[in-house]
Amino acid sequence: MTLPPAAAGSSHRRDWEALRSAQHLYCGGPQKLPELSRMFMPRVCLTAAVALAFATPQVLAETTAQAMPETMAMLRHAVAAQTVEGKNQVPAFARWLAGKLESAGFAKSDVEIIPVEHTAALVVHYRGSDKSLKPILLSAHMDVVSANPKDWQRDPFKLVEEHGYLYGRGVADMKTNLITLVETFVRLKREGFVPKRQMILVLSGDEETDMASTRELAKRYHDAEFLLNADAGGGTLDEQGKPVLYEIQAAEKSYADFLLTVTSPGGHSSEPDPSHNAIYKLAKALDAVGAYAFPVRHNDITLASLKALGRHNSGPLAEAMRQFAAHPGDAKAAAIISADPAYVGQVRTTCVATMLDAGHALNALPQRADANVNCRIFPGVSVASVKAKLAQVIDNPAVEISVRPPPPVESPASPLRPHVMAAVAATIHQRFPGVEVVPGMSSGASDSMYFRNAGVPCYGVSPNFAKPNDTFAHGLNERLPAAEVPAALDFWHSLLPRLTE
């Protein structure tokens, strides 16, 4: 018989151990019982067992192997739920998750579905024993990006396991982490675990698009100790599948979309005037944006991340990372890093054209031409300054620049809390002893940006390890190593008690 994790280090330990010894003594242990005691052994054994059962609300912890069938069944359902933009399936998926949690013992009053426009958010309170403590927020999102089945090698909305990988839309971003986090809440509740500090699961429903549900969640739940985001951070494997390092996301770049618009009188295409063609003017503006590189920037988080990446890799890029980490003013090192699409975002603000819309007829001169320029803005750089720089680079008043809704949110870096860093490192080391754990900055945006903007320290702690560019998140044939599912269950089941007891 083992001590439940929730009882370890608690006031129940001595009682539990005494009862376990009593059960061992009276229920067939190696001790020699007196002849008289043997007459009463069945009654004493039953008494000890009953006392053991009621001495503490905890029950024996489930193993990860025991949790896997339920987890995989939930993941199959989650992948099949087409929670993409336009299909309005998130509310139904949220109701399904809520039912799973309520059946595990969560009170209906602790499970709330919040309708938000065409989608929904799901909030689950795991009540703690000390109501004076601020809660910990656990963040994930229920939606996924669109997937066209005609383009995929397999049905994107059917979970498939092949050659050690799980395939399906959302297995990497981020239904695996969503389901393993929900399953961990279910396991802990069934085990009778009572945290000292309340945990609140905050699941958004449109992280991949408008983030309206995220904004609503941040508005309601900004009075928190800190937030753990399952959609950021994570571990890197080398080409041989060995762990290189693990990053805790402590900062992320702000997200902003700028609309570039050019208008002209138009006319018949048989009477062209290139100097007034809206498409040509917009094309020149986009060429100017594409040729411009924003200034090199750094902070303590990016320097620590680049130093670790450089130390664990080889070649010119790794050497540049080490050099830049030691000497951030090294222009040559910055240029080498900037030349790699995977790492340019670690040293600069980036802006890139992502969409075009122009013209109204095949045989007419365009009256309007629009382009979307997507910018990922380094922490500490204002959206207004980026807009001003785009106008300066384009240098054409005929090109109107506007900020597209929703309004961009500036996301300050989170302080590196030693107890959070230590708890995550200890959990990671249970799987990969000695692997380096460092802070990192995401070039992309996540739900954390709204909570950081509201004053909540946020830490991206995805349990997943993967090779660079191996999961194809947001792309065709999205996949994740199948071993990451039990590893994620182990991770959450270990980390959450560490941070809430």
C-alpha positions as CSV (number, residue, x, y, z in Angstrom):
1,M,0.0,0.0,0.0
2,T,1.4,3.4,-1.0
3,L,0.9,6.8,0.5
4,P,-1.2,9.0,-1.9
5,P,0.7,12.0,-3.3
6,A,-1.8,14.4,-1.7
7,A,-1.0,13.0,1.8
8,A,2.8,13.1,1.4
9,G,4.2,15.9,3.6
10,S,0.8,16.7,5.1
11,S,-0.6,16.4,8.6
12,H,-2.1,13.0,7.6
13,R,1.3,11.3,7.2
14,R,1.8,10.0,10.7
15,D,-1.8,8.8,11.0
16,W,-1.6,7.1,7.6
17,E,1.6,5.3,8.4
18,A,0.3,4.2,11.8
19,L,-2.8,2.8,10.3
20,R,-0.8,1.1,7.5
21,S,1.3,-0.5,10.2
22,A,-1.8,-1.6,12.1
23,Q,-3.2,-3.2,9.0
24,H,0.1,-4.9,8.3
25,L,0.2,-6.2,11.9
26,Y,-3.3,-7.5,12.1
27,C,-4.1,-8.5,8.6
28,G,-1.5,-11.1,7.7
29,G,1.9,-9.3,8.2
30,P,5.1,-11.2,9.1
31,Q,4.6,-10.6,12.8
32,K,3.7,-13.6,14.9
33,L,0.3,-13.0,16.5
34,P,-0.7,-14.4,19.9
35,E,-3.0,-17.3,19.8
36,L,-5.9,-15.2,21.3
37,S,-5.4,-12.5,18.8
38,R,-5.9,-14.9,15.9
39,M,-9.4,-15.6,17.1
40,F,-10.3,-11.9,16.6
41,M,-8.1,-11.3,13.5
42,P,-11.0,-11.0,11.0
43,R,-12.7,-8.4,13.2
44,V,-9.5,-6.4,13.9
45,C,-8.5,-6.6,10.2
46,L,-11.9,-5.2,9.2
47,T,-11.6,-2.4,11.8
48,A,-8.2,-1.5,10.6
49,A,-9.3,-1.4,7.0
50,V,-12.3,0.7,7.8
51,A,-10.2,3.1,9.9
52,L,-7.6,3.3,7.1
53,A,-10.4,4.1,4.6
54,F,-11.9,6.9,6.7
55,A,-8.8,8.4,8.3
56,T,-8.2,10.7,5.4
57,P,-10.3,11.6,2.3
58,Q,-7.5,10.5,0.0
59,V,-7.6,7.1,-1.8
60,L,-4.9,5.3,-3.6
61,A,-3.4,7.3,-6.5
62,E,-4.1,6.1,-10.0
63,T,-1.1,5.2,-12.0
64,T,-0.5,6.8,-15.4
65,A,-1.0,3.4,-17.0
66,Q,-4.5,3.2,-15.4
67,A,-5.3,6.7,-16.6
68,M,-4.2,6.1,-20.2
69,P,-7.3,4.3,-21.6
70,E,-9.6,7.1,-20.4
71,T,-7.2,9.7,-21.6
72,M,-6.9,8.3,-25.1
73,A,-10.7,7.9,-25.4
74,M,-11.1,11.6,-24.4
75,L,-8.4,12.6,-26.9
76,R,-10.1,10.7,-29.7
77,H,-13.3,12.6,-29.0
78,A,-11.4,15.9,-28.7
79,V,-9.7,15.5,-32.1
80,A,-13.0,14.5,-33.7
81,A,-14.7,17.7,-32.3
82,Q,-14.2,20.2,-35.2
83,T,-13.6,23.2,-33.0
84,V,-12.4,25.3,-35.9
85,E,-13.5,28.8,-36.8
86,G,-17.0,29.0,-38.4
87,K,-18.4,25.6,-37.2
88,N,-19.5,26.8,-33.7
89,Q,-18.5,23.5,-32.1
90,V,-16.6,24.9,-29.1
91,P,-19.7,25.3,-26.9
92,A,-20.7,21.7,-27.4
93,F,-17.1,20.6,-26.7
94,A,-17.1,22.7,-23.6
95,R,-20.3,21.0,-22.4
96,W,-18.8,17.6,-23.0
97,L,-15.7,18.5,-21.0
98,A,-17.9,19.9,-18.2
99,G,-19.8,16.6,-18.0
100,K,-16.6,14.7,-17.6
101,L,-15.5,16.9,-14.8
102,E,-18.8,16.8,-13.0
103,S,-18.9,13.0,-13.2
104,A,-15.6,12.9,-11.5
105,G,-16.9,14.8,-8.5
106,F,-16.7,18.5,-9.3
107,A,-19.8,20.4,-8.1
108,K,-21.9,21.9,-10.8
109,S,-21.4,25.3,-9.1
110,D,-17.6,24.9,-9.7
111,V,-18.0,24.3,-13.4
112,E,-19.0,27.2,-15.5
113,I,-19.5,27.6,-19.3
114,I,-19.3,31.3,-20.3
115,P,-20.9,32.0,-23.7
116,V,-18.8,34.6,-25.7
117,E,-20.1,35.6,-29.1
118,H,-19.9,32.5,-31.3
119,T,-17.8,30.5,-28.9
120,A,-17.4,29.8,-25.2
121,A,-15.0,29.6,-22.3
122,L,-14.9,26.9,-19.7
123,V,-13.9,27.6,-16.0
124,V,-13.4,24.9,-13.4
125,H,-12.7,25.7,-9.8
126,Y,-10.6,23.1,-7.8
127,R,-11.2,24.5,-4.3
128,G,-8.3,24.8,-1.9
129,S,-8.2,24.4,1.9
130,D,-6.8,28.0,2.5
131,K,-9.2,30.5,1.1
132,S,-6.9,33.4,2.0
133,L,-4.5,32.4,-0.8
134,K,-4.8,33.7,-4.3
135,P,-5.5,30.9,-6.8
136,I,-3.3,29.5,-9.5
137,L,-4.7,29.7,-13.0
138,L,-4.2,26.9,-15.5
139,S,-4.7,28.0,-19.1
140,A,-5.4,26.1,-22.3
141,H,-7.6,26.6,-25.4
142,M,-10.3,24.3,-26.9
143,D,-10.2,25.6,-30.5
144,V,-7.9,24.6,-33.3
145,V,-7.0,26.1,-36.7
146,S,-8.9,24.9,-39.8
147,A,-7.8,21.8,-41.7
148,N,-8.9,20.7,-45.2
149,P,-9.2,16.9,-45.3
150,K,-8.5,16.9,-49.0
151,D,-5.0,18.2,-48.3
152,W,-4.1,15.8,-45.5
153,Q,-2.7,12.3,-45.9
154,R,-5.1,11.2,-43.1
155,D,-8.4,12.5,-41.9
156,P,-7.4,15.5,-39.7
157,F,-10.4,14.9,-37.4
158,K,-9.7,11.3,-36.6
159,L,-6.9,10.4,-34.2
160,V,-4.4,8.0,-35.9
161,E,-1.4,6.4,-34.4
162,E,1.4,5.4,-36.8
163,H,5.1,4.7,-36.3
164,G,5.2,6.2,-32.8
165,Y,3.3,9.4,-33.7
166,L,-0.2,10.6,-33.1
167,Y,-1.8,12.4,-36.1
168,G,-4.7,14.7,-36.1
169,R,-5.6,18.4,-36.0
170,G,-4.8,19.7,-32.5
171,V,-2.6,16.8,-31.2
172,A,0.3,19.3,-30.9
173,D,-1.7,22.6,-30.6
174,M,-3.2,21.8,-28.2
175,K,-5.8,19.2,-27.5
176,T,-3.3,16.7,-26.1
177,N,-2.2,19.1,-23.4
178,L,-5.8,20.2,-22.9
179,I,-7.1,16.6,-22.3
180,T,-4.1,15.6,-20.1
181,L,-4.7,18.6,-18.0
182,V,-8.4,17.9,-17.6
183,E,-7.7,14.2,-16.9
184,T,-5.3,15.3,-14.2
185,F,-8.0,17.3,-12.5
186,V,-10.2,14.2,-12.8
187,R,-7.5,11.9,-11.3
188,L,-6.7,14.3,-8.4
189,K,-10.4,14.7,-7.6
190,R,-10.9,10.9,-7.6
191,E,-7.9,10.5,-5.3
192,G,-9.3,12.9,-2.8
193,F,-6.5,15.4,-3.2
194,V,-7.3,18.8,-1.6
195,P,-4.8,21.5,-2.6
196,K,-3.9,24.2,-0.1
197,R,-4.2,26.9,-2.8
198,Q,-7.2,26.8,-5.2
199,M,-6.6,25.9,-8.8
200,I,-8.8,27.4,-11.6
201,L,-8.9,25.9,-15.0
202,V,-9.5,28.7,-17.6
203,L,-10.1,27.3,-21.0
204,S,-10.6,29.7,-23.9
205,G,-12.6,29.0,-27.0
206,D,-11.0,31.2,-29.7
207,E,-7.3,31.6,-29.0
208,E,-6.5,30.9,-32.7
209,T,-8.7,33.7,-33.9
210,D,-10.4,36.6,-32.1
211,M,-9.4,35.8,-28.5
212,A,-12.7,37.3,-27.3
213,S,-13.1,34.5,-24.7
214,T,-9.6,35.1,-23.5
215,R,-10.3,38.7,-22.9
216,E,-13.4,37.8,-21.0
217,L,-11.4,35.3,-18.8
218,A,-8.7,37.8,-18.1
219,K,-11.3,40.4,-17.1
220,R,-12.9,38.0,-14.6
221,Y,-9.8,36.1,-13.3
222,H,-7.0,38.7,-13.1
223,D,-6.7,38.5,-9.2
224,A,-4.5,35.4,-9.2
225,E,-1.1,34.4,-7.8
226,F,0.2,33.3,-11.3
227,L,-0.9,31.4,-14.4
228,L,0.5,28.2,-15.9
229,N,-0.1,28.0,-19.6
230,A,-0.1,24.6,-21.2
231,D,0.1,26.2,-24.7
232,A,3.6,27.6,-24.4
233,G,7.1,26.6,-23.3
234,G,8.3,23.0,-23.7
235,G,11.3,20.8,-24.4
236,T,13.5,20.3,-27.4
237,L,14.9,17.0,-28.6
238,D,17.9,16.6,-30.9
239,E,17.7,14.6,-34.2
240,Q,18.5,11.4,-32.2
241,G,15.5,12.1,-29.9
242,K,17.6,13.0,-26.9
243,P,16.5,16.0,-24.7
244,V,18.5,19.2,-25.3
245,L,16.8,21.6,-22.9
246,Y,13.4,22.7,-21.5
247,E,12.1,26.3,-21.8
248,I,9.7,27.9,-19.4
249,Q,8.0,30.7,-21.4
250,A,8.3,33.8,-19.3
251,A,7.7,36.3,-22.0
252,E,6.0,36.6,-25.4
253,K,5.9,39.1,-28.2
254,S,2.9,41.3,-28.7
255,Y,0.7,40.6,-31.7
256,A,-0.6,43.3,-34.0
257,D,-2.2,43.2,-37.5
258,F,-1.9,46.4,-39.6
259,L,-4.1,47.0,-42.6
260,L,-2.4,48.8,-45.5
261,T,-4.9,50.4,-47.9
262,V,-4.4,52.2,-51.2
263,T,-7.3,53.6,-53.2
264,S,-7.6,55.1,-56.7
265,P,-10.3,56.2,-59.1
266,G,-10.1,53.0,-61.2
267,G,-11.3,52.9,-64.7
268,H,-11.2,50.7,-67.8
269,S,-8.3,48.3,-68.0
270,S,-7.7,49.3,-71.6
271,E,-6.6,52.8,-70.4
272,P,-4.0,52.0,-67.8
273,D,-2.1,54.6,-65.7
274,P,0.6,52.8,-63.7
275,S,1.4,55.9,-61.6
276,H,-2.2,55.7,-60.1
277,N,-2.6,52.0,-59.9
278,A,-3.5,51.0,-56.4
279,I,-2.0,47.5,-56.7
280,Y,1.3,48.8,-57.9
281,K,1.5,51.4,-55.0
282,L,0.7,48.7,-52.5
283,A,3.2,46.3,-54.0
284,K,6.0,48.9,-53.6
285,A,4.9,49.5,-50.0
286,L,5.1,45.7,-49.3
287,D,8.5,45.5,-50.9
288,A,9.7,48.3,-48.5
289,V,8.3,46.4,-45.5
290,G,9.9,43.2,-46.6
291,A,13.3,44.8,-47.0
292,Y,13.3,46.5,-43.6
293,A,14.8,44.8,-40.4
294,F,13.7,46.2,-37.1
295,P,16.5,47.0,-34.6
296,V,18.1,44.2,-32.6
297,R,16.8,43.8,-29.1
298,H,17.4,41.5,-26.1
299,N,16.4,41.0,-22.5
300,D,17.6,38.7,-19.7
301,I,15.1,35.9,-20.8
302,T,16.2,35.8,-24.5
303,L,19.9,36.0,-23.6
304,A,19.5,33.0,-21.2
305,S,17.6,31.0,-23.8
306,L,20.1,31.7,-26.6
307,K,23.0,30.9,-24.3
308,A,21.5,27.5,-23.5
309,L,20.6,26.8,-27.2
310,G,24.1,27.7,-28.3
311,R,25.7,25.5,-25.6
312,H,23.7,22.4,-26.6
313,N,24.2,22.8,-30.4
314,S,27.0,23.1,-32.9
315,G,27.6,25.0,-36.1
316,P,27.6,28.6,-37.2
317,L,24.1,29.3,-35.8
318,A,25.0,27.9,-32.4
319,E,28.2,29.8,-32.3
320,A,26.3,33.0,-33.1
321,M,23.9,32.3,-30.3
322,R,26.7,31.9,-27.8
323,Q,28.4,35.1,-29.1
324,F,25.2,37.2,-29.0
325,A,24.4,35.9,-25.5
326,A,27.8,37.1,-24.3
327,H,27.9,40.2,-26.4
328,P,24.4,41.5,-27.5
329,G,26.0,44.3,-29.5
330,D,27.7,41.8,-31.9
331,A,26.1,42.8,-35.2
332,K,27.5,39.8,-37.1
333,A,26.1,37.3,-34.6
334,A,22.7,39.1,-34.7
335,A,22.7,38.9,-38.5
336,I,23.3,35.1,-38.4
337,I,20.5,34.6,-35.9
338,S,18.2,36.8,-37.9
339,A,18.8,34.8,-41.1
340,D,17.1,31.8,-39.5
341,P,13.3,32.1,-39.6
342,A,13.0,30.0,-36.4
343,Y,15.1,32.4,-34.4
344,V,14.8,35.9,-35.9
345,G,11.9,36.6,-33.6
346,Q,14.3,36.1,-30.6
347,V,16.3,39.2,-31.5
348,R,13.9,41.6,-33.4
349,T,10.4,42.8,-33.9
350,T,9.2,41.2,-37.1
351,C,6.5,42.3,-39.6
352,V,5.4,40.2,-42.6
353,A,2.7,40.5,-45.2
354,T,0.2,37.7,-44.8
355,M,-2.9,38.5,-46.9
356,L,-3.9,40.5,-50.0
357,D,-7.2,41.8,-51.4
358,A,-7.3,44.0,-54.5
359,G,-9.5,44.9,-57.5
360,H,-13.1,44.4,-58.2
361,A,-13.2,43.1,-61.8
362,L,-10.9,41.3,-64.2
363,N,-11.2,44.1,-66.8
364,A,-11.2,47.1,-64.6
365,L,-8.4,49.1,-63.0
366,P,-8.4,48.5,-59.2
367,Q,-10.2,51.1,-57.1
368,R,-8.8,49.6,-53.9
369,A,-5.9,47.4,-52.7
370,D,-5.5,46.0,-49.2
371,A,-2.8,44.0,-47.5
372,N,-2.5,42.6,-44.0
373,V,0.9,43.0,-42.3
374,N,1.3,40.8,-39.2
375,C,3.8,42.0,-36.6
376,R,5.2,40.2,-33.6
377,I,6.5,43.0,-31.4
378,F,9.4,42.6,-28.9
379,P,8.5,43.2,-25.2
380,G,9.0,46.8,-24.4
381,V,8.3,48.1,-27.9
382,S,5.0,49.9,-28.3
383,V,2.5,49.2,-31.0
384,A,2.4,52.9,-31.9
385,S,6.1,53.0,-32.5
386,V,5.9,50.0,-34.9
387,K,3.0,51.7,-36.8
388,A,5.1,54.9,-37.1
389,K,8.1,52.9,-38.3
390,L,6.0,51.2,-41.0
391,A,4.9,54.6,-42.2
392,Q,8.4,55.9,-42.3
393,V,9.7,52.8,-44.2
394,I,6.8,52.9,-46.8
395,D,7.3,56.7,-47.2
396,N,4.1,57.2,-49.2
397,P,1.1,59.1,-47.8
398,A,-1.1,57.4,-50.3
399,V,-0.7,54.2,-48.3
400,E,-3.1,54.4,-45.3
401,I,-2.0,52.3,-42.3
402,S,-4.5,51.3,-39.6
403,V,-4.4,48.9,-36.7
404,R,-6.9,46.0,-37.1
405,P,-9.1,44.9,-34.3
406,P,-9.0,43.5,-31.8
407,P,-6.7,46.2,-30.2
408,P,-3.2,44.8,-29.7
409,V,-2.2,44.0,-26.2
410,E,1.3,44.8,-24.9
411,S,2.6,41.9,-22.9
412,P,5.3,42.6,-20.3
413,A,7.8,39.9,-19.4
414,S,6.9,37.9,-16.2
415,P,9.3,37.9,-13.2
416,L,11.2,34.6,-12.8
417,R,9.8,33.2,-9.6
418,P,12.3,30.9,-8.0
419,H,9.7,28.5,-6.5
420,V,7.9,28.1,-9.9
421,M,11.2,27.6,-11.8
422,A,12.3,25.0,-9.1
423,A,9.0,23.1,-9.2
424,V,9.0,22.8,-12.9
425,A,12.6,21.8,-13.0
426,A,12.1,19.1,-10.4
427,T,9.2,17.8,-12.4
428,I,11.1,17.8,-15.7
429,H,14.0,16.0,-14.0
430,Q,11.8,13.2,-13.0
431,R,11.6,12.3,-16.7
432,F,15.0,13.6,-17.9
433,P,17.4,14.0,-15.0
434,G,19.9,16.8,-15.5
435,V,18.3,18.4,-18.5
436,E,18.8,22.2,-18.5
437,V,15.7,24.2,-17.6
438,V,15.8,27.9,-18.8
439,P,13.4,30.8,-19.3
440,G,12.3,31.6,-22.9
441,M,10.3,34.0,-25.0
442,S,7.7,32.9,-27.5
443,S,7.8,34.7,-30.9
444,G,4.1,33.9,-31.2
445,A,1.2,35.0,-29.0
446,S,-0.8,33.0,-26.6
447,D,-3.7,33.5,-24.1
448,S,-1.0,34.6,-21.6
449,M,-0.7,38.0,-23.1
450,Y,-4.0,39.2,-21.8
451,F,-3.3,37.9,-18.3
452,R,0.2,39.5,-18.3
453,N,-1.4,42.7,-19.4
454,A,-3.8,42.4,-16.5
455,G,-0.9,42.0,-14.1
456,V,-0.8,38.2,-13.7
457,P,2.6,36.6,-13.9
458,C,2.4,33.8,-16.6
459,Y,4.6,30.8,-17.3
460,G,4.4,28.6,-20.3
461,V,5.0,25.0,-19.1
462,S,3.9,22.6,-21.9
463,P,5.1,19.1,-20.9
464,N,5.8,18.2,-24.5
465,F,9.3,17.5,-25.9
466,A,9.7,17.4,-29.7
467,K,12.3,17.9,-32.4
468,P,12.4,21.4,-34.0
469,N,9.8,21.7,-36.8
470,D,8.6,18.1,-36.3
471,T,5.0,18.6,-35.1
472,F,3.7,20.6,-38.0
473,A,1.4,22.5,-35.7
474,H,-1.1,24.7,-37.7
475,G,0.1,22.8,-40.9
476,L,-0.6,19.7,-42.8
477,N,-0.4,16.3,-41.1
478,E,0.0,17.7,-37.6
479,R,1.5,15.1,-35.3
480,L,3.0,14.5,-31.8
481,P,5.2,11.7,-30.5
482,A,2.8,9.2,-28.9
483,A,5.0,9.0,-25.8
484,E,4.1,12.6,-24.9
485,V,0.7,11.6,-23.7
486,P,1.8,9.5,-20.7
487,A,4.6,11.9,-20.1
488,A,2.1,14.8,-19.9
489,L,0.0,12.9,-17.4
490,D,3.0,12.3,-15.3
491,F,4.0,15.9,-15.6
492,W,0.7,17.5,-14.5
493,H,0.1,14.9,-11.8
494,S,3.5,15.8,-10.2
495,L,3.6,19.5,-10.8
496,L,0.2,20.6,-9.6
497,P,0.6,19.2,-6.1
498,R,4.1,20.7,-5.9
499,L,2.8,24.2,-6.5
500,T,-0.5,24.0,-4.5
501,E,0.5,22.3,-1.2
